[in-house]
Structures are given as C-alpha cells and as structure tokens.
C-alpha cells in the first residue's frame, strides 16, 4: 500500500515539474502567436503561407536569435535573423564561395543574409527551398553594372538559354540541369580553381551525373563564352550561312508564288487565257510510295510539334503545346521515336529503289536534267505574261517535284545524322572537335526551321492551294493527279 502511494506521489511531482519546465520554456521562447501580439502586420494569407512553409514548425526565436528578452522595446543588435543555427554546413560552404568574396568586395546582397538567393524564408516551400535559376542567378549575372564591377562573363545567361539544357529547362523540364546542378549551391568556386567542381580536372565527373561515361572532351562541349567571331568562329559562320540560306530559300519560294498569283490576277483583268497545268493521267505514286509518303507525313508533323518549341524557348504557347504530349520529357521521347520511324521509312524507300534496280526497272525520271532549267525559264515567262501556255514537264516529274525530292533527301540526311549525335552526345563528342556538339545543335535547329518553312510555304501551296489543284493534288491518296 505504501509502495503504491509512493509511486503516485512521484508521478505527481514529475508532472508538476514538467509543467513548470514547459511553462518556463514557453516564457523564455515564445511562439509565433506571442510575437504577433506586437508584430501584427501579417495578414491571414501570410500566416497560412508561413504555417505551410519549410519553417512553419519553427519558433520565431529559432531564427531571430538576437532577442534577449520578451517582450522587447528596441531592435536587437547584430543580424536581424540567422540561418546558421540549423544550416551550418551551408554556411560553411558559402564562407568559401565566390559569392562570399563578392560580399567582401561590396556587393550588398551577399553581405546581409541568405534571402538574396533563397527569397523570403517565411513563405519558402518545402519542395522548393530555392528559386529557379532564371529568377536568381540571372539577376546578378545579367546585371551590366555588376558584370563591369566584378569582371563577370557577359554571356552566361544567353549561352545557357541557347543550350539544350536551357531550352528544355525554360519549357518546364525538371530533369534538365539548372545553374546549381553543375555549379553547386553554396560552395560555388571559380572554375579556374582546382577545388572547383567545374575545373578542367573535375568537369567530366559533373557531366557524368547525367551523361554516363562522359569524358573530358565531352565536358568541353559547352561553355558560357559568347557566340561571336572571337570565341566561336565556326559556330558564328554556320549561323550566318544557314541564316542566309533560309532567307534566300524563302524569298525564292515566296517570289515564285507571288509571280504566279500576280499572273492569275493580271490575266483576269486583261482577259488573257489562264494557263492550265498539265495533268498526268497515269499513276504517279504506287501503293508502296503512297504508304511511304503517309509515314513521312505523320512523322514530319510529330517532329515539328515536338521539336520546334525548343527553339522558341519558354513561350506559353510552346509550353502548352508540349503539355499535349505529357510535357517536355515525353515530347522528347516522341521526337526520337518519330525520327527513328522517318529514317526507317527512308530506308524502306531506298530498299524499294534497289529492288527496282535489281529488276532493271530503276526510274530515272527524278534525276535533274538540263530540261528542268528550260521548264523553269518557261514557267517564269508564263508568270510574266510572255506566253499563255503552262510549260510541259521535261519528263514524268517537273522541276518542282525534283527540287522537293532532293531537298528532302538532303534535309533528312543532315537532320538524321545530327539528330543521332544529339541523341548520343557522349559517343559523338569522342570524335568531334571542341565545340562540335554545339555546331551540331545549331545545324539541327536551322535545318528544322528550313524544312518546316519550306513544307508549309512551298509544298502546301504546290499540292493544296495551287490553282488547278485546289483543294489538293490527289496523288498522295489515289496515286493519280485526278
């Protein structure tokens, strides 16, 4: 009986002491509600955001460590809030970083606290304790005054945006690396330092996190150097050549269409006879050719829809378009599958031609000839009202069909080869020179623009909108023009 009373008494004393200790703790370390008795500028939305934030379970004094008494009548001396108590390793890393050096050189953002990069700690989410690199790193690295003051590279953000990583990141990819994925987060050191993860000795290891088997040569394929004659002469030359080629091609196609439409309007006004295109009554597409063409149509459309948004960047329309495919990563998979199917369809076409050759039936009507230039000249004369008849084809296929056929053959070869290099960049980098992969990316993108513009401007006009064929040339379905 005495034993039982002794136990109950001990428990009562322990509970009393625990309650007193808790009360003293609450008095010494007030919660958010106590602080809000005076700091009442927060609205309900801000309070809700804080409660759901990464720091929502912390007491105010966990961060605001300078408070010696509660309530206080004056602002505490020293830093307003401290992150070091919980984030000691991050603080140690930052102490040896280039950003800490920038703070010592007078950059105020890095003299105060962590908010310069991490933003408002009261609403910092658990899933995203930092902001996106375009909202953080570019604020300083694209600042002209800071570039000049600290000697920062001037093309950091532009070079990232033009890379595959940047293009995919801008379209919402979570797998594509941002700034901190390669440069690190708190202990960011200059690549010139041997301790840096991006030094020449260590860079391949960083690339290998995503690109298995990455070599030193592969790690040199990307840099933040500006794309100009001094730093990237080959890439600059390729850009100029392709830009001129695209402009010339579209001007030529546009001029030919404009001349034909001018001719039709002028003949109507002058009551001149309209030239009627020559219709071939024979089969122009076999069943095999029609199936090949249909596969090319489907794969081409898929490649355009999943590829061109990368060139446009973070436009809302492109992001929504890729969302139809399940996002940028799924769209990339669809792009590769479509490219593979197009290559297979082309190999099918080559095999079909080889079979005809073996049987002695190889058609040569698609080969360029001098008569094609004569046909082109006579067509221009018809457009200029110098003759009233449409020129006859030199053979089964005219100069327009031949231009499209061989342009497609060239484009597919270039796009297929560069596409495979971008698909397997580590293997490609083994035999490409420094910066070669970026040139491959440029060529792939420019060819995509050229092909898309040519098909939708020139080919669609010739087979859908051209007078005499509208609403379409039926060859792709029936094998015959009519």
C-alpha positions in Angstrom: 0.0 0.0 0.0 2.8 2.4 0.9 4.6 1.4 -2.3 1.6 2.4 -4.4 1.2 5.7 -2.6 4.9 6.4 -3.2 4.7 5.8 -6.9 1.6 8.0 -7.3 3.3 10.8 -5.4 6.5 10.6 -7.5 4.4 10.8 -10.7 2.5 13.8 -9.4 5.8 15.6 -8.6 7.3 14.7 -12.0 4.2 16.1 -13.8 4.3 19.3 -11.8 8.0 19.8 -12.6 7.4 19.0 -16.3 4.6 21.5 -16.4 6.6 24.2 -14.7 9.5 23.5 -17.1 7.3 23.7 -20.1 5.8 27.0 -18.8 9.3 28.4 -18.3 10.3 27.3 -21.8 7.3 29.0 -23.3 8.1 32.1 -21.4 11.7 32.1 -22.5 11.0 31.1 -26.1 7.6 32.5 -27.2 5.8 31.0 -30.3 4.6 32.9 -33.3 1.3 33.8 -31.6 3.1 35.6 -28.8 5.3 37.6 -31.3 2.2 38.5 -33.3 0.7 40.4 -30.3 3.1 43.2 -31.4 4.1 42.2 -34.9 0.6 42.3 -36.2 1.3 43.4 -39.8 0.9 39.8 -41.1 -2.5 39.1 -42.7 -4.3 35.7 -42.7 -2.8 34.7 -46.0 0.7 35.3 -44.9 0.2 33.4 -41.7 -1.2 30.4 -43.7 1.7 30.5 -46.1 4.1 30.5 -43.1 2.4 27.6 -41.4 2.8 25.5 -44.6 6.3 26.7 -45.4 9.6 24.9 -44.8 10.0 26.8 -41.5 6.3 26.6 -40.4 7.1 24.4 -37.3 9.9 26.7 -36.1 9.7 29.2 -33.3 10.4 32.8 -34.2 13.4 32.7 -31.9 14.9 29.8 -33.7 15.9 32.2 -36.4 15.7 35.6 -34.7 18.4 34.7 -32.2 19.3 38.2 -31.1 16.3 38.5 -28.8 17.5 38.7 -25.2 14.1 39.4 -23.6 10.4 39.2 -24.4 8.7 41.5 -24.9 11.4 43.8 -26.2 11.2 47.5 -26.7 14.2 48.1 -29.1 15.5 46.2 -32.1 18.2 43.7 -31.2 21.9 44.4 -32.1 23.6 42.2 -34.7 21.9 40.4 -37.6 18.1 40.5 -37.9 17.9 36.8 -38.4 20.3 33.9 -38.6 20.2 30.7 -40.7 23.5 29.3 -39.3 22.0 27.6 -36.3 20.3 25.0 -38.5 22.1 25.3 -41.8 25.7 25.1 -40.5 27.1 23.1 -43.5 25.5 25.5 -46.0 27.0 28.5 -44.1 30.5 26.9 -44.1 30.2 26.3 -47.8 29.1 29.8 -48.5 32.0 31.2 -46.5 34.4 29.8 -49.1 32.4 30.7 -52.2 32.8 33.4 -54.8 29.6 34.9 -53.6 31.1 35.5 -50.2 34.1 37.1 -51.9 31.6 39.3 -53.8 30.1 40.4 -50.4 33.6 41.3 -49.2 34.0 43.4 -52.4 31.0 45.4 -51.5 28.0 43.6 -53.1 25.3 44.3 -50.5 23.1 41.4 -51.5 25.7 39.0 -50.1 26.6 41.0 -47.0 23.3 40.6 -45.2 21.6 37.2 -45.3 20.5 34.2 -47.4 17.5 35.9 -48.8 19.5 37.3 -51.8 19.1 33.8 -53.4 16.6 32.0 -51.3 14.0 34.7 -51.1 11.5 35.2 -48.2 12.1 32.5 -45.6 8.6 32.8 -44.1 6.9 31.5 -47.3 9.7 29.2 -48.6 8.1 26.0 -49.7 9.3 22.6 -48.6 9.7 21.3 -52.1 11.5 24.4 -53.5 13.8 25.8 -50.8 15.4 27.9 -53.5 14.1 29.8 -56.5 14.5 28.9 -60.2 17.9 29.9 -61.6 16.4 32.3 -64.1 14.9 34.2 -61.1 18.1 34.1 -59.0 21.4 33.7 -60.9 20.4 35.9 -63.9 19.5 38.8 -61.5 23.2 39.4 -60.9 24.9 37.7 -63.8 22.8 39.7 -66.4 23.3 42.9 -64.5 25.6 45.1 -66.7 26.8 47.2 -63.8 27.8 44.1 -61.7 29.4 42.5 -64.7 31.6 45.5 -65.2 32.3 45.9 -61.5 33.3 42.3 -60.7 34.6 41.3 -64.2 31.8 38.7 -64.7 31.4 37.0 -68.1 28.8 38.8 -70.2 27.1 35.9 -72.0 26.4 33.5 -69.1 22.6 33.5 -69.3 22.4 33.9 -73.1 24.7 30.9 -73.6 22.6 28.8 -71.2 19.4 29.7 -72.9 20.7 28.7 -76.3 21.9 25.3 -75.0 19.7 22.1 -74.9 19.7 22.3 -71.1 18.4 25.8 -71.1 15.9 25.3 -73.8 14.3 22.3 -72.0 14.5 24.0 -68.6 12.6 27.0 -70.0 9.9 24.7 -71.2 9.4 23.2 -67.8 11.8 20.2 -67.7 12.6 19.1 -64.2 15.4 16.7 -65.4 17.3 19.3 -67.4 20.1 20.8 -65.2 19.9 24.3 -63.9 22.7 26.5 -62.6 23.2 24.8 -59.3 23.1 21.3 -60.8 26.5 22.0 -62.4 28.0 24.8 -60.4 26.8 23.7 -56.9 24.8 25.7 -54.5 26.6 27.3 -51.5 30.2 26.5 -52.1 30.5 27.9 -55.6 34.1 28.5 -56.6 35.6 29.8 -59.8 36.2 27.1 -62.5 39.8 28.4 -62.6 40.3 27.0 -59.1 41.5 23.4 -58.8 38.9 22.9 -56.0 36.0 23.8 -58.3 33.7 21.0 -59.5 33.9 22.6 -62.9 37.7 22.8 -63.1 39.1 21.1 -66.2 40.2 18.1 -64.0 36.7 17.7 -62.4 34.3 18.8 -65.0 33.8 15.4 -66.6 32.6 14.0 -63.3 29.9 16.6 -63.1 28.7 15.8 -66.6 28.7 12.1 -65.8 26.0 12.6 -63.2 23.5 12.7 -66.1 25.6 11.6 -69.1 27.0 8.2 -68.2 30.6 7.7 -69.5 31.2 11.4 -70.0 34.8 12.2 -71.0 36.9 15.2 -70.7 36.3 16.0 -74.4 32.6 15.8 -73.8 32.8 18.2 -70.8 34.4 20.8 -73.2 31.4 20.8 -75.5 29.6 23.6 -73.5 30.8 26.9 -72.2 29.5 30.3 -71.2 31.6 32.0 -73.9 29.7 34.4 -76.2 28.9 33.2 -79.7 30.9 35.6 -81.7 33.8 35.6 -84.2 36.4 35.7 -81.3 35.1 32.9 -79.1 33.2 30.7 -81.5 34.1 31.5 -85.1 32.9 28.1 -86.5 29.5 28.4 -84.9 29.2 32.0 -86.0 30.0 31.1 -89.6 27.4 28.2 -89.5 24.8 30.6 -88.2 25.5 33.2 -90.9 25.4 30.6 -93.7 22.2 29.0 -92.6 20.5 32.3 -91.9 21.4 33.4 -95.5 20.2 30.1 -96.9 16.9 30.3 -95.1 16.3 33.9 -96.2 17.3 33.1 -99.8 15.1 30.0 -100.0 12.0 31.6 -98.5 12.4 34.7 -100.7 12.8 32.5 -103.8 9.7 30.4 -102.9 7.7 33.4 -101.9 8.7 35.2 -105.2 7.6 32.3 -107.3 4.2 32.1 -105.5 3.8 35.9 -105.8 4.6 35.8 -109.5 2.0 33.1 -110.2 -0.7 34.9 -108.2 0.2 38.1 -110.0 -0.1 36.3 -113.3 -3.6 35.0 -112.5 -4.9 38.4 -111.4 -3.4 40.2 -114.3 -4.8 37.6 -116.8 -8.3 38.0 -115.3 -8.1 41.8 -115.6 -6.6 41.7 -119.1 -8.9 38.8 -120.1 -6.0 36.7 -121.1 -6.3 32.9 -121.2 -5.4 31.1 -117.9 -2.6 28.6 -118.3 -3.8 25.2 -117.1 -1.3 22.8 -115.6 -0.7 19.6 -117.4 -2.4 16.6 -115.7 -0.7 13.3 -116.0 -3.4 10.6 -116.4 -1.0 7.8 -115.5 -0.2 6.5 -112.0 2.4 8.8 -110.4 2.6 7.1 -106.9 2.5 3.4 -106.5 0.8 1.9 -103.4 4.2 1.4 -101.8 5.1 5.1 -102.5 1.8 6.3 -101.0 2.4 4.3 -97.8 6.0 5.7 -97.6 4.7 9.2 -98.1 2.0 8.8 -95.5 4.5 7.6 -92.9 6.7 10.6 -93.8 3.7 13.0 -93.2 2.9 11.6 -89.8 6.5 11.6 -88.6 7.2 15.0 -90.0 4.2 16.6 -88.2 5.2 14.8 -84.9 8.8 16.1 -85.3 7.7 19.7 -85.9 5.3 19.7 -83.0 7.8 18.2 -80.5 11.0 19.8 -81.8 10.4 23.4 -82.8 9.1 24.5 -79.3 12.7 24.0 -78.1 13.8 26.8 -80.4 11.1 29.2 -79.2 12.1 28.8 -75.5 9.6 29.5 -72.7 6.7 30.9 -74.7 3.4 29.9 -73.1 2.1 28.6 -76.4 5.0 26.2 -76.8 4.7 25.1 -73.2 1.0 24.3 -73.7 1.8 22.5 -77.0 4.3 20.2 -75.3 1.8 19.7 -72.5 -0.4 17.8 -75.0 2.4 15.2 -75.3 2.8 15.0 -71.5 5.5 17.6 -71.0 8.9 18.3 -72.5 10.4 14.9 -71.5 7.7 12.8 -73.0 7.7 15.1 -76.1 11.5 14.4 -76.4 10.7 10.6 -76.4 8.0 11.1 -79.1 10.5 13.2 -81.1 13.1 10.4 -81.1 10.5 7.7 -82.0 9.2 9.9 -84.9 12.7 10.5 -86.1 13.5 6.8 -86.0 10.4 5.9 -87.9 11.2 8.6 -90.6 14.7 7.1 -91.0 13.1 3.6 -91.3 10.7 4.9 -93.9 13.6 6.4 -95.9 15.5 3.1 -95.7 12.3 1.4 -97.0 12.3 3.9 -99.9 16.0 3.2 -100.7 15.3 -0.6 -100.5 12.4 -0.2 -102.8 14.6 1.7 -105.3 17.2 -1.0 -105.0 14.7 -3.7 -105.8 13.6 -1.8 -108.9 17.2 -1.5 -109.9 17.8 -5.3 -109.5 14.8 -5.9 -111.8 16.1 -3.4 -114.3 13.2 -1.0 -113.6 15.1 1.8 -111.8 13.2 5.0 -112.7 15.5 7.9 -113.7 12.7 10.5 -114.1 13.6 12.1 -110.7 17.2 12.8 -111.8 17.9 16.5 -112.5 18.4 17.4 -116.2 19.0 20.4 -118.4 15.4 20.3 -119.5 14.4 21.3 -115.9 16.1 24.6 -116.3 14.3 25.2 -119.5 11.0 24.3 -117.9 11.7 26.8 -115.1 12.6 29.5 -117.5 9.4 29.0 -119.5 7.3 29.0 -116.3 8.7 32.4 -115.3 7.9 33.6 -118.8 4.3 32.4 -118.3 4.1 34.2 -115.0 5.3 37.4 -116.6 2.6 37.1 -119.3 5.2 36.5 -122.1 3.4 33.2 -123.0 -0.1 31.8 -122.4 0.6 28.1 -122.0 1.9 26.4 -118.9 5.3 24.7 -119.7 5.3 21.0 -120.1 7.2 18.8 -117.8 10.5 17.6 -119.1 9.6 14.1 -118.0 7.3 12.4 -115.6 8.3 14.8 -112.9 8.9 18.5 -113.3 11.5 20.8 -111.7 9.3 21.5 -108.7 8.9 17.8 -107.8 12.7 17.3 -108.2 13.6 20.3 -106.0 11.3 19.0 -103.3 12.6 15.4 -103.6 16.3 16.2 -103.4 15.8 18.9 -100.8 14.1 16.3 -98.6 16.9 13.8 -99.2 19.5 16.4 -98.2 17.5 17.6 -95.2 16.8 14.1 -93.9 20.4 13.1 -94.2 21.6 16.2 -92.2 18.7 16.0 -89.7 19.1 12.3 -89.2 22.8 12.5 -88.7 22.8 15.5 -86.3 19.8 14.1 -84.5 21.6 10.8 -83.7 24.6 12.9 -82.5 22.4 14.8 -80.1 20.7 11.6 -79.0 24.1 10.0 -78.2 26.2 13.1 -77.4 28.9 11.3 -75.4 29.7 9.0 -78.3 29.6 11.9 -80.8 31.9 14.0 -78.6 34.6 11.3 -78.8 35.4 12.3 -82.4 34.1 15.8 -82.7 36.3 18.8 -82.0 35.8 21.1 -79.1 32.5 22.9 -79.5 31.4 20.5 -82.2 28.3 19.4 -80.5 27.1 23.0 -80.3 27.5 23.3 -84.0 25.6 20.0 -84.5 22.8 21.5 -82.4 22.8 24.7 -84.5 22.7 22.8 -87.8 19.9 20.6 -86.5 17.8 23.6 -85.4 18.4 25.6 -88.6 17.6 22.6 -90.8 14.4 22.2 -88.8 13.4 25.8 -89.5 14.3 25.5 -93.2 12.4 22.2 -93.6 9.3 23.4 -91.8 9.1 26.7 -93.6 9.6 25.1 -97.0 7.0 22.5 -96.5 4.3 24.8 -95.1 5.0 27.6 -97.6 6.1 25.9 -100.8 4.9 22.3 -100.7 1.5 23.1 -99.3 1.0 25.7 -102.0 2.0 23.3 -104.7 -0.2 20.4 -103.6 -3.1 22.2 -101.9 -3.5 25.8 -102.9 -2.1 26.0 -106.4 -4.8 26.9 -108.9 -5.8 23.8 -110.8 -5.2 21.5 -107.9 -7.2 23.2 -105.1 -8.2 21.8 -102.6 -5.4 19.3 -103.1 -3.4 17.2 -105.5 -4.9 13.7 -105.0 -1.8 11.8 -105.9 -0.9 11.1 -102.3 -4.2 9.2 -101.8 -5.1 7.7 -105.2 -1.8 7.7 -107.0 -3.1 9.9 -109.8 -3.4 13.7 -110.1 -7.1 13.4 -110.9 
